[in-house]
Amino acid sequence: RFICIYPAYLNNKKTIAEGRRIPIDKAVENPTSTEIQDVCAAVGFNVLLEKNKMYPREWNRDVQYRGRVRIQLKQDDGSPCLPQFPTRKSVMLYAAETIPKLKTRTQKMGGSDQSLQQGEGGKKGKGKKKK
């Protein structure tokens, strides 16, 4: 009763032929399996993260593209675990909608600017010779 969600299903950088399963305007830029796991576990799903699994159509072997999330969508009797998510597509759309709101995503945007400024500031004093 578990479904598999690969990061490629939610990636707006991929075409449908490359494995995207939701509309491009709802997809996320380069989601990771950990982010999908965090979002689904927070809403109350029974979640299992398989780090070493890869999407078969994924040509890039980088670590960021690895991983598969297994989610228990239905009980043993066939009823949905969470009534607001009756189908796999509803789970994917929810995950894609929620991932951009994660703290890791919002901090990365702000944190990258600060690190660039610090790097530039450190370079200024170098290169001057004393006479």
C-alpha positions as CSV (number, residue, x, y, z in Angstrom):
1,R,0.0,0.0,0.0
2,F,3.0,2.3,-0.3
3,I,3.6,4.7,-3.2
4,C,7.0,5.9,-4.5
5,I,7.8,9.5,-5.2
6,Y,11.0,10.4,-6.9
7,P,12.3,14.0,-6.9
8,A,12.1,14.0,-10.7
9,Y,8.3,13.8,-10.4
10,L,8.2,17.3,-8.9
11,N,11.1,19.0,-10.7
12,N,10.2,21.9,-12.9
13,K,13.6,21.6,-14.7
14,K,12.4,18.3,-16.2
15,T,10.0,17.6,-19.1
16,I,7.2,15.1,-18.9
17,A,9.4,12.7,-21.0
18,E,12.1,13.1,-18.4
19,G,9.7,12.1,-15.6
20,R,7.8,15.1,-14.4
21,R,4.3,14.1,-13.3
22,I,2.7,17.4,-12.3
23,P,2.1,20.7,-14.2
24,I,5.2,22.8,-14.6
25,D,3.7,25.9,-13.0
26,K,3.1,23.8,-9.8
27,A,6.5,22.0,-9.9
28,V,9.5,22.9,-7.7
29,E,13.0,23.7,-8.7
30,N,15.3,20.7,-7.9
31,P,13.5,19.2,-5.0
32,T,15.4,16.6,-2.9
33,S,14.1,13.3,-1.5
34,T,14.8,14.6,2.1
35,E,12.5,17.7,1.4
36,I,9.7,15.5,0.2
37,Q,10.1,13.2,3.2
38,D,10.0,16.2,5.6
39,V,6.9,17.7,4.0
40,C,5.0,14.3,4.0
41,A,6.0,13.3,7.5
42,A,4.9,16.7,8.8
43,V,1.4,16.2,7.5
44,G,1.1,12.8,9.2
45,F,2.0,10.2,6.5
46,N,3.9,7.0,7.3
47,V,7.1,7.8,5.3
48,L,10.2,5.8,4.4
49,L,13.2,7.4,2.8
50,E,15.5,5.2,0.5
51,K,18.6,7.2,0.0
52,N,20.4,5.0,-2.5
53,K,17.6,4.4,-4.9
54,M,17.5,6.3,-8.2
55,Y,14.9,7.2,-10.7
56,P,15.6,5.0,-13.8
57,R,15.2,7.9,-16.3
58,E,17.7,10.1,-14.3
59,W,20.9,10.3,-16.3
60,N,22.7,12.5,-13.7
61,R,24.2,10.3,-10.9
62,D,24.8,13.2,-8.5
63,V,23.8,12.7,-4.8
64,Q,21.2,15.5,-5.0
65,Y,19.2,13.6,-7.6
66,R,19.3,10.3,-5.6
67,G,16.6,9.1,-3.2
68,R,13.1,7.8,-3.3
69,V,10.3,8.4,-0.8
70,R,7.9,5.7,0.0
71,I,4.6,6.9,1.4
72,Q,1.8,4.8,2.9
73,L,-1.2,6.2,0.9
74,K,-3.8,3.5,1.9
75,Q,-4.6,1.2,4.8
76,D,-4.6,-2.5,4.4
77,D,-8.4,-2.4,3.9
78,G,-8.0,0.1,1.0
79,S,-9.2,3.2,2.7
80,P,-6.9,6.3,2.5
81,C,-4.6,6.9,5.5
82,L,-5.4,10.7,5.3
83,P,-8.8,11.6,3.8
84,Q,-7.5,14.9,2.3
85,F,-5.0,12.8,0.1
86,P,-7.0,10.1,-1.7
87,T,-4.6,9.8,-4.7
88,R,-0.9,9.9,-5.4
89,K,-1.3,13.0,-7.5
90,S,-2.8,14.9,-4.6
91,V,0.2,14.0,-2.5
92,M,2.6,15.1,-5.2
93,L,0.8,18.4,-5.6
94,Y,0.8,19.0,-1.9
95,A,4.5,18.3,-1.6
96,A,5.3,20.6,-4.5
97,E,3.2,23.4,-3.0
98,T,4.8,23.0,0.5
99,I,8.5,22.5,-0.3
100,P,9.2,26.2,-1.3
101,K,7.9,27.2,2.2
102,L,10.4,25.0,4.0
103,K,12.8,26.8,6.3
104,T,15.8,25.3,4.5
105,R,14.6,26.8,1.2
106,T,13.9,30.3,2.7
107,Q,17.2,30.4,4.6
108,K,19.2,29.3,1.6
109,M,18.0,32.3,-0.4
110,G,18.9,34.7,2.4
111,G,22.1,32.9,3.5
112,S,23.7,32.8,0.0
113,D,23.7,36.6,-0.3
114,Q,25.5,37.0,3.1
115,S,28.2,34.5,2.3
116,L,28.9,36.2,-1.1
117,Q,29.3,39.6,0.7
118,Q,31.6,38.1,3.3
119,G,33.8,36.5,0.6
120,E,34.1,39.8,-1.2
121,G,34.9,41.7,2.0
122,G,37.8,39.2,2.8
123,K,39.5,39.8,-0.5
124,K,39.8,43.6,-0.3
125,G,42.9,43.8,2.0
126,K,45.0,41.3,0.1
127,G,47.5,42.0,-2.6
128,K,49.0,45.2,-1.1
129,K,52.8,45.2,-0.5
130,K,54.5,47.3,2.1
131,K,57.3,49.6,0.8
